[in-house]
Amino acid sequence: MENINLSKKEILERIGYFRDIKKISAYKLGMELGHSKTYFYRIESGEIQLTLDILLDVLEILQVTTTEFFCPTLKEDDKILLDMIKNLSSENKKTILDLIKKLR
C-alpha cells in the first residue's frame, strides 16, 4: 500500500470533495453537526480546529468510511488521468476541472 500523507489543507479539500459529491453545503454540514450555520465555514477557514471527533462525525454524516477518505482506490484509467493532469499548467487544470463540473 502506498503511503499517503495529507496536510490539513488536503484533508479539508477531501471533505469538500465528498460534500460536493453528496451535495451537502458547508452550511448544512454545520447544522448536521449540531452547531451554527457558519460552524463548518469556520473550520474550513482555520478559525476552528478540526478535531478527530469532528472529522469522524463529518464522515458519518457524509456516509464516507475512513478507508474511502484516507485510502481511495483508483482504477488504472483514473491513475493515467491523474498522471496526465499532474503535468498540466494551473490554468489548464482549472479548465479541466470546470469541464468536469459541467459534465456532472
Number of C-alpha atoms within 10 A of each C-alpha: 4 5 6 8 9 11 9 13 12 11 17 18 13 15 20 17 12 17 19 12 11 13 12 16 15 21 15 18 22 20 15 15 15 10 13 14 17 14 19 24 17 15 17 19 11 13 11 12 12 16 10 9 9 14 15 14 15 19 18 12 15 17 12 15 12 13 9 11 13 13 13 9 10 10 8 9 9 11 12 11 10 12 11 10 14 10 10 12 10 11 9 12 14 12 12 14 12 11 11 10 9 8 7 6
